[in-house]
């Protein structure tokens, strides 16, 4: 069994991977990531390898890694990093290492599912859009604020607008909270529909991330919902990590990990 850890901008998602199957664990917001909580969740596990994807805070990564070493001192830890080319995917960024590792892993996961052109939309703290062609070449992507971030920006940068996190009936609104909820939802759906309208007709749309079910319920494009694509990609990376160079010398993440004495 392998332990997969995805530390995102807002949450820690994790899973146990065995025989190509993922058993998802309890998702933790950043505020609940403590040594005590992690030990309680993981103390009965016996992983052979640990894979980590991190775009979150360094101090939280330090907590997570410290716990894994306390529980399993001799179990190897593999930190996923973005590659120029691997797993059938060619990175399209001018500076390949600048593509977020979570986006890279999601593309890896999708490429193993289909050779068709794909559009992967990760609906998390930020909404990211990435497109692969039939040859697995990354055509580029887009980034904007996610649903909660858009609502928070309105609440904290205006005098009278509330933070609208509760669900509301979808449509034109006659009160402010509903207007904000639906405005941000329609903005996300509009982004996806605009991108898809400019791609080949046979492009498959994959939605992933914590807010994917909310957005999926209202998008007008056919889609496949896979909320754990990053963990799926991390499982693929970990299965063959011994055969690839996991830490490019030009990746700034390595300097950060070394400064934290995690490498």
SERO-4910 file (N, C-alpha, C, O; in steps of 0.05 Angstrom, whole numbers):
BEGIN
 pado doro    nc1    nc2    nc3   cac1   cac2   cac3    cc1    cc2    cc3    oc1    oc2    oc3
  Unk    A     17    -24      0      0      0      0     17     25      0     37     27     15
  Unk    A     10     45    -16     24     70    -17      6     92     -5    -19     91     -9
  Unk    A     18    111      8      3    133     20      7    158      2     30    166     -3
  Unk    A    -15    170     -7    -14    193    -24    -24    217     -9    -45    217      3
  Unk    A     -9    239    -10    -15    264      4    -15    287    -15      5    293    -28
  Unk    A    -38    301    -17    -41    324    -34    -46    349    -17    -69    353     -8
  Unk    A    -25    365    -12    -29    389      4    -34    412    -15    -16    422    -29
  Unk    A    -59    421    -16    -68    442    -33    -67    469    -20    -56    472      2
  Unk    A    -79    489    -32    -79    516    -22    -97    520      3    -93    538     18
  Unk    A   -116    502      6   -136    504     28   -139    479     44   -147    480     67
  Unk    A   -132    456     32   -139    431     45   -117    410     40   -101    412     22
  Unk    A   -117    390     58   -101    366     53   -119    343     46   -138    336     60
  Unk    A   -115    332     22   -129    308     13   -109    285     13    -86    288      6
  Unk    A   -118    262     21   -100    239     21   -115    213     15   -140    212     17
  Unk    A   -100    193      7   -112    168      0    -92    145      3    -68    150      3
  Unk    A   -102    121      6    -85     97      5    -89     84    -22   -111     81    -31
  Unk    A    -67     77    -35    -68     66    -62    -57     37    -61    -35     32    -51
  Unk    A    -73     19    -71    -65     -9    -72    -79    -23    -95   -103    -21    -98
  Unk    A    -63    -36   -112    -74    -51   -135    -91    -32   -153   -113    -39   -162
  Unk    A    -80     -8   -158    -92     12   -176   -118     23   -165   -133     36   -179
  Unk    A   -124     18   -140   -148     28   -127   -141     49   -106   -122     45    -91
  Unk    A   -157     71   -105   -153     91    -85   -175     89    -64   -198     88    -70
  Unk    A   -166     89    -39   -185     91    -17   -181    119     -4   -161    124      9
  Unk    A   -200    137     -9   -197    164      0   -200    167     30   -217    154     42
  Unk    A   -182    184     41   -184    189     70   -199    215     75   -209    228     57
  Unk    A   -200    223    100   -214    247    109   -199    272    100   -175    275    106
  Unk    A   -213    289     86   -201    315     77   -199    334    101   -218    336    117
  Unk    A   -176    347    103   -172    365    126   -167    394    116   -149    398     99
  Unk    A   -182    414    126   -175    441    120   -148    448    134   -141    434    153
  Unk    A   -135    468    124   -109    475    136   -110    479    166    -91    472    180
  Unk    A   -132    490    176   -134    496    205   -134    471    222   -129    472    246
  Unk    A   -139    448    210   -141    423    225   -117    405    221   -116    382    231
  Unk    A    -97    415    207    -72    399    203    -54    402    227    -39    422    229
  Unk    A    -55    383    245    -37    383    269    -25    355    271    -35    336    259
  Unk    A     -3    353    286     10    328    290     -9    308    303    -10    284    294
  Unk    A    -25    317    322    -43    299    336    -64    288    317    -71    264    318
  Unk    A    -76    305    301    -97    296    282    -86    277    262    -98    256    256
  Unk    A    -62    283    251    -51    265    230    -43    238    242    -47    217    230
  Unk    A    -32    238    266    -24    213    279    -49    195    284    -48    171    279
  Unk    A    -70    208    292    -95    193    297   -106    180    272   -117    158    272
  Unk    A   -103    195    249   -114    185    224    -96    163    212   -106    145    199
  Unk    A    -70    165    216    -51    148    201    -37    127    217    -23    110    206
  Unk    A    -41    126    243    -25    108    260    -28     79    254    -10     63    260
  Unk    A    -50     71    242    -55     42    237    -47     35    208    -49     11    200
  Unk    A    -37     54    192    -29     49    165     -1     37    164     15     42    181
  Unk    A      4     22    143     31     10    139     40     14    110     40     -5     94
  Unk    A     46     39    102     53     44     74     81     34     67     98     32     84
  Unk    A     84     27     41    110     19     31    125     43     20    149     45     22
  Unk    A    110     62      9    121     87     -1    101    110      4     77    105      7
  Unk    A    111    134      5     95    158     10    100    178    -13    123    184    -19
  Unk    A     78    187    -26     81    207    -47     68    233    -38     46    232    -26
  Unk    A     81    255    -42     71    281    -33     70    300    -57     90    304    -71
  Unk    A     47    313    -60     44    336    -78     38    360    -61     20    359    -44
  Unk    A     53    382    -64     50    405    -47     50    431    -62     69    437    -76
  Unk    A     28    446    -59     27    474    -68     19    491    -44     15    515    -47
  Unk    A     17    479    -20      9    493      4     32    505     19     55    507      9
  Unk    A     27    513     44     46    527     60     69    509     69     64    486     76
  Unk    A     93    520     70    117    504     78    114    494    106    122    472    112
  Unk    A    103    510    124    101    501    152     82    477    155     87    460    173
  Unk    A     61    476    139     44    453    140     57    428    128     53    406    138
  Unk    A     72    432    107     87    410     96    107    399    116    111    375    118
  Unk    A    118    416    132    137    408    153    123    391    174    134    371    183
  Unk    A     98    399    182     83    383    201     77    355    190     81    335    203
  Unk    A     68    355    165     61    329    152     85    311    150     83    287    156
  Unk    A    107    322    141    131    305    137    142    295    163    152    273    165
  Unk    A    141    312    184    150    304    210    134    281    221    145    262    232
  Unk    A    108    282    217     91    260    226     97    234    211     98    213    224
  Unk    A    100    236    185    106    212    170    132    199    178    134    175    179
  Unk    A    152    215    185    177    204    194    176    193    222    190    174    229
  Unk    A    159    204    239    155    193    266    141    167    265    147    148    280
  Unk    A    121    164    247    106    140    245    121    118    229    119     94    237
  Unk    A    135    125    208    147    106    190    175    116    183    179    126    161
  Unk    A    194    112    200    221    123    197    235    114    172    250    129    160
  Unk    A    230     89    164    245     78    141    230     77    115    239     67     95
  Unk    A    206     88    115    190     89     90    199    112     73    199    135     82
  Unk    A    206    107     47    215    128     30    193    148     23    170    140     18
  Unk    A    200    174     22    182    195     14    190    206    -13    213    213    -17
  Unk    A    171    208    -31    177    218    -58    160    244    -62    136    243    -61
  Unk    A    174    266    -67    160    292    -72    156    295   -102    175    296   -117
  Unk    A    131    296   -111    125    300   -139    133    328   -148    128    348   -133
  Unk    A    146    331   -171    152    357   -182    145    356   -212    145    335   -224
  Unk    A    140    379   -223    133    382   -251    156    375   -269    179    383   -264
  Unk    A    150    360   -290    170    351   -309    166    366   -336    145    378   -341
  Unk    A    187    365   -353    185    376   -380    169    357   -397    153    365   -414
  Unk    A    174    331   -393    159    310   -408    160    284   -393    181    275   -384
  Unk    A    137    272   -389    135    247   -375    106    236   -376     87    252   -379
  Unk    A    104    210   -375     77    197   -373     59    204   -397     35    204   -394
  Unk    A     72    209   -420     56    215   -444     47    244   -446     32    251   -464
  Unk    A     56    261   -428     48    289   -427     73    306   -432     94    302   -420
  Unk    A     71    326   -450     92    345   -455     84    372   -444     63    383   -452
  Unk    A     99    383   -426     94    408   -413     96    431   -433    116    433   -447
  Unk    A     76    448   -435     76    469   -454     85    496   -444     86    515   -459
  Unk    A     92    498   -418    100    523   -406    128    531   -416    145    514   -421
  Unk    A    132    557   -420    159    567   -428    179    560   -407    202    553   -414
  Unk    A    172    561   -382    188    552   -360    173    528   -347    156    533   -330
  Unk    A    179    504   -356    162    481   -348    158    478   -318    137    470   -309
  Unk    A    179    485   -302    177    482   -273    157    501   -260    150    497   -237
  Unk    A    147    521   -275    128    540   -265     99    530   -265     82    541   -252
  Unk    A     95    509   -280     68    496   -280     64    482   -254     80    465   -246
  Unk    A     43    489   -239     38    477   -213     37    447   -214     26    435   -232
  Unk    A     50    435   -194     52    406   -194     24    393   -192     20    371   -203
  Unk    A      5    406   -180    -22    395   -179    -35    394   -206    -48    375   -214
  Unk    A    -30    415   -222    -40    415   -250    -26    394   -267    -39    380   -283
  Unk    A      0    391   -263     15    370   -277      5    342   -271      2    326   -289
  Unk    A      0    337   -246     -9    310   -238    -37    304   -249    -43    282   -257
  Unk    A    -54    325   -249    -81    321   -260    -79    314   -290    -95    297   -300
  Unk    A    -61    327   -304    -58    321   -333    -47    293   -337    -56    279   -355
  Unk    A    -29    285   -320    -18    257   -322    -41    237   -318    -43    218   -333
  Unk    A    -58    242   -298    -80    223   -293    -99    222   -317   -108    200   -324
  Unk    A   -106    244   -328   -125    245   -350   -113    232   -375   -127    218   -390
  Unk    A    -87    236   -380    -74    224   -404    -75    194   -403    -76    181   -424
  Unk    A    -75    182   -379    -77    153   -377   -105    143   -383   -109    119   -388
  Unk    A   -125    160   -383   -153    153   -388   -161    155   -417   -178    139   -426
  Unk    A   -149    173   -432   -157    178   -460   -135    191   -476   -118    205   -465
  Unk    A   -134    185   -502   -116    198   -520   -130    221   -535   -118    233   -553
  Unk    A   -155    226   -529   -170    248   -541   -159    274   -530   -147    275   -509
  Unk    A   -164    296   -544   -158    322   -533   -175    327   -508   -198    319   -507
  Unk    A   -163    339   -487   -178    343   -462   -174    371   -451   -154    384   -457
  Unk    A   -194    379   -436   -193    404   -421   -198    396   -392   -219    386   -385
  Unk    A   -178    402   -375   -180    395   -346   -184    420   -330   -168    439   -331
  Unk    A   -206    421   -315   -212    445   -299   -212    436   -270   -228    420   -261
  Unk    A   -193    447   -255   -191    442   -226   -205    465   -211   -197    488   -212
  Unk    A   -227    458   -197   -244    477   -184   -238    478   -155   -253    466   -138
  Unk    A   -217    491   -147   -208    493   -119   -207    521   -110   -223    538   -118
  Unk    A   -187    527    -93   -183    555    -83   -180    573   -107   -192    595   -108
  Unk    A   -164    565   -127   -164    577   -153   -177    558   -173   -177    534   -168
  Unk    A   -187    569   -194   -197    552   -216   -175    552   -237   -168    574   -248
  Unk    A   -165    529   -244   -145    527   -265   -156    511   -288   -171    492   -285
  Unk    A   -149    519   -312   -157    506   -337   -132    498   -352   -114    514   -356
  Unk    A   -130    473   -360   -107    463   -376   -117    446   -399   -136    430   -395
  Unk    A   -105    449   -422   -113    435   -446    -91    418   -457    -68    427   -459
  Unk    A    -97    393   -464    -79    374   -477    -90    368   -505   -114    365   -509
  Unk    A    -72    366   -525    -81    358   -551    -79    327   -553    -72    314   -534
  Unk    A    -84    317   -577    -85    288   -580    -57    275   -576    -55    251   -570
  Unk    A    -36    290   -580     -9    280   -576      1    283   -547     23    276   -540
  Unk    A    -17    293   -529     -9    296   -501      7    321   -496     19    324   -475
  Unk    A      7    340   -515     22    365   -511      4    385   -498    -18    391   -507
  Unk    A     14    396   -476      0    417   -461     -1    443   -478     19    454   -486
  Unk    A    -26    452   -484    -30    475   -501    -30    501   -485    -30    523   -496
  Unk    A    -29    499   -459    -30    523   -441    -54    521   -423    -69    502   -423
  Unk    A    -58    542   -408    -80    542   -389    -88    570   -380    -78    590   -390
  Unk    A   -107    570   -361   -117    595   -350   -120    592   -320   -122    569   -310
  Unk    A   -118    614   -305   -122    614   -276   -140    637   -268   -136    660   -278
  Unk    A   -159    632   -251   -175    653   -239   -182    645   -211   -177    623   -202
  Unk    A   -194    664   -196   -202    658   -169   -224    637   -168   -242    637   -186
  Unk    A   -224    619   -148   -245    600   -145   -270    613   -133   -270    636   -127
  Unk    A   -291    596   -129   -316    607   -119   -313    621    -92   -322    644    -90
  Unk    A   -301    608    -73   -298    620    -46   -281    645    -47   -286    665    -34
  Unk    A   -259    644    -63   -241    666    -65   -255    690    -78   -250    713    -69
  Unk    A   -271    686    -98   -286    708   -110   -305    720    -89   -307    745    -87
  Unk    A   -320    704    -74   -338    714    -54   -323    729    -32   -332    750    -23
  Unk    A   -300    718    -24   -285    731     -3   -274    758    -12   -274    778      3
  Unk    A   -265    760    -37   -255    785    -48   -277    806    -47   -272    829    -41
  Unk    A   -302    799    -54   -324    818    -53   -330    827    -25   -334    851    -19
  Unk    A   -330    808     -6   -337    814     22   -316    832     35   -323    849     51
  Unk    A   -290    827     29   -269    842     43   -259    867     28   -244    882     39
  Unk    A   -269    871      4   -260    894    -11   -282    913    -18   -279    932    -34
  Unk    A   -305    909     -6   -328    927    -10   -340    933     18   -336    918     37
  Unk    A   -354    954     20   -364    964     46   -388    948     55   -391    943     79
  Unk    A   -406    940     37   -432    930     45   -439    902     35   -461    892     40
  Unk    A   -421    889     21   -428    863     10   -420    840     30   -398    840     41
  Unk    A   -439    821     34   -434    799     53   -417    777     41   -414    776     16
  Unk    A   -408    759     58   -394    735     49   -416    714     45   -428    704     64
  Unk    A   -422    707     19   -445    690     12   -436    662      7   -429    655    -16
  Unk    A   -434    645     28   -425    618     24   -448    597     24   -443    574     16
  Unk    A   -472    605     33   -494    586     34   -506    582      6   -507    602     -9
  Unk    A   -514    558     -1   -527    554    -27   -553    570    -30   -567    575    -11
  Unk    A   -558    577    -55   -583    592    -61   -595    581    -87   -582    567   -102
  Unk    A   -620    588    -91   -633    581   -117   -618    595   -139   -612    619   -137
  Unk    A   -614    580   -161   -598    591   -183   -615    607   -202   -637    599   -210
  Unk    A   -605    631   -209   -619    648   -227   -615    677   -220   -599    683   -202
  Unk    A   -629    695   -234   -627    723   -227   -637    727   -199   -657    715   -191
  Unk    A   -624    744   -184   -629    747   -155   -643    773   -148   -640    793   -162
  Unk    A   -658    772   -127   -672    797   -117   -662    803    -89   -675    819    -75
  Unk    A   -640    791    -80   -626    799    -56   -597    793    -59   -588    777    -75
  Unk    A   -580    808    -43   -552    810    -48   -537    783    -46   -521    777    -63
  Unk    A   -542    768    -24   -527    743    -21   -531    724    -44   -512    711    -54
  Unk    A   -556    722    -53   -562    704    -76   -548    715   -101   -538    699   -117
  Unk    A   -548    741   -104   -535    753   -128   -505    747   -129   -494    741   -150
  Unk    A   -492    748   -105   -464    741   -104   -459    711   -109   -441    704   -125
  Unk    A   -475    694    -96   -472    666   -100   -474    658   -129   -458    644   -140
  Unk    A   -495    668   -142   -500    661   -170   -481    675   -189   -474    664   -210
  Unk    A   -473    699   -182   -454    714   -199   -427    699   -201   -416    697   -223
  Unk    A   -417    690   -178   -392    676   -178   -394    648   -192   -376    640   -206
  Unk    A   -417    635   -187   -422    609   -200   -423    612   -230   -411    596   -245
  Unk    A   -438    632   -239   -440    636   -268   -414    645   -281   -408    638   -304
  Unk    A   -397    659   -265   -371    667   -275   -354    642   -281   -341    641   -301
  Unk    A   -354    623   -262   -339    599   -265   -349    582   -289   -334    573   -305
  Unk    A   -375    579   -290   -387    564   -312   -382    578   -339   -376    565   -359
  Unk    A   -383    604   -339   -378    619   -364   -350    616   -374   -345    614   -398
  Unk    A   -331    615   -355   -303    610   -362   -300    584   -376   -287    582   -397
  Unk    A   -311    563   -365   -309    536   -376   -322    535   -404   -311    524   -422
  Unk    A   -346    546   -406   -360    545   -431   -346    561   -453   -347    553   -476
  Unk    A   -334    583   -446   -320    599   -465   -295    584   -476   -290    583   -500
  Unk    A   -280    572   -457   -257    556   -466   -265    533   -484   -253    529   -505
  Unk    A   -285    518   -475   -294    495   -491   -304    502   -518   -301    487   -537
  Unk    A   -316    526   -521   -326    535   -547   -304    540   -567   -309    541   -591
  Unk    A   -280    544   -557   -257    550   -575   -239    526   -580   -219    528   -594
  Unk    A   -247    503   -569   -231    478   -573   -245    460   -593   -268    463   -598
  Unk    A   -230    440   -603   -242    421   -622   -267    407   -609   -268    403   -585
  Unk    A   -286    401   -626   -311    390   -617   -308    364   -601   -325    358   -584
  Unk    A   -287    349   -607   -283    323   -593   -267    326   -567   -258    305   -556
  Unk    A   -262    350   -558   -248    354   -533   -264    345   -509   -287    353   -506
  Unk    A   -253    328   -492   -266    318   -469   -261    337   -445   -238    345   -440
  Unk    A   -282    343   -431   -280    361   -407   -279    345   -382   -297    328   -377
  Unk    A   -258    349   -366   -256    336   -340   -257    357   -318   -242    377   -319
  Unk    A   -274    354   -298   -276    372   -276   -266    358   -251   -273    335   -245
  Unk    A   -249    372   -236   -237    361   -211   -236    382   -190   -242    406   -196
  Unk    A   -229    375   -165   -227    394   -144   -251    396   -126   -272    385   -133
  Unk    A   -248    409   -104   -269    409    -83   -296    421    -92   -317    412    -84
  Unk    A   -295    442   -109   -320    455   -118   -330    443   -144   -349    454   -155
  Unk    A   -317    423   -155   -325    411   -180   -354    402   -181   -368    407   -200
  Unk    A   -364    389   -160   -392    380   -161   -412    404   -163   -433    402   -176
  Unk    A   -405    426   -150   -423    450   -151   -423    461   -179   -445    466   -190
  Unk    A   -400    464   -191   -398    475   -218   -409    456   -238   -422    464   -258
  Unk    A   -404    430   -235   -414    410   -253   -444    410   -256   -455    405   -277
  Unk    A   -457    416   -234   -487    416   -233   -499    438   -251   -522    437   -257
  Unk    A   -482    457   -259   -493    480   -274   -479    486   -300   -488    504   -315
  Unk    A   -458    472   -307   -445    476   -332   -462    464   -355   -476    444   -351
  Unk    A   -461    477   -378   -477    467   -401   -462    449   -420   -472    442   -440
  Unk    A   -438    443   -413   -421    425   -429   -421    397   -418   -420    394   -393
  Unk    A   -420    377   -435   -416    349   -425   -389    347   -410   -370    360   -418
  Unk    A   -388    332   -389   -364    331   -373   -361    303   -359   -380    288   -358
  Unk    A   -337    298   -350   -331    276   -332   -322    287   -306   -304    304   -305
  Unk    A   -335    279   -284   -328    289   -258   -309    270   -244   -316    247   -239
  Unk    A   -285    279   -238   -265    263   -224   -252    281   -203   -233    295   -208
  Unk    A   -263    281   -179   -254    300   -158   -226    295   -148   -215    312   -134
  Unk    A   -215    272   -153   -188    265   -142   -167    261   -163   -150    243   -160
  Unk    A   -167    276   -185   -148    273   -206   -119    276   -197   -101    262   -206
  Unk    A   -114    295   -178    -87    300   -169    -77    275   -154    -54    268   -158
  Unk    A    -93    263   -138    -85    239   -124    -80    216   -144    -62    200   -140
  Unk    A    -97    214   -164    -93    194   -184    -66    198   -199    -52    178   -203
  Unk    A    -60    222   -206    -35    228   -219    -11    222   -200     10    213   -209
  Unk    A    -15    228   -174      6    222   -155     11    193   -152     34    184   -149
  Unk    A    -10    177   -154     -7    147   -153      9    138   -177     26    120   -174
  Unk    A      4    149   -200     19    141   -224     48    149   -221     66    133   -227
  Unk    A     53    173   -212     81    182   -207     95    164   -188    118    157   -192
  Unk    A     82    157   -166     95    142   -145    102    113   -154    122    102   -146
  Unk    A     85    102   -172     89     75   -181    115     72   -197    127     51   -198
  Unk    A    123     94   -210    147     93   -227    168    113   -219    187    118   -234
  Unk    A    165    124   -195    183    145   -186    212    137   -185    230    153   -187
  Unk    A    217    111   -181    245    101   -180    258    103   -207    283    102   -209
  Unk    A    242    105   -229    254    104   -256    257    132   -268    268    134   -290
  Unk    A    248    153   -254    250    180   -265    265    197   -245    267    191   -222
  Unk    A    274    220   -255    287    239   -237    265    257   -225    255    274   -239
  Unk    A    258    253   -200    235    267   -189    241    296   -182    222    311   -176
  Unk    A    266    305   -182    272    331   -172    290    346   -192    314    346   -190
  Unk    A    278    360   -212    294    375   -231    311    396   -217    301    409   -198
  Unk    A    335    400   -226    353    419   -213    344    447   -215    352    464   -198
  Unk    A    327    453   -234    317    481   -237    291    486   -223    278    507   -226
  Unk    A    282    467   -207    257    469   -193    262    483   -166    276    472   -149
  Unk    A    250    506   -162    254    521   -137    243    506   -113    251    511    -90
  Unk    A    224    487   -118    213    472    -96    234    456    -81    233    452    -57
  Unk    A    255    448    -96    276    432    -84    292    449    -64    298    440    -42
  Unk    A    297    474    -71    311    491    -52    295    495    -26    306    496     -4
  Unk    A    269    497    -29    252    501     -6    252    476     11    255    478     36
  Unk    A    251    452     -1    251    428     15    277    423     28    278    414     51
  Unk    A    299    430     15    325    427     27    329    446     51    341    439     71
  Unk    A    318    470     48    321    490     70    305    481     94    312    488    117
  Unk    A    284    465     89    268    454    111    279    428    122    268    415    140
  Unk    A    302    419    109    315    394    116    297    370    111    297    350    126
  Unk    A    280    372     90    263    349     82    276    333     61    267    311     54
  Unk    A    298    343     49    314    328     30    343    327     39    359    315     25
***
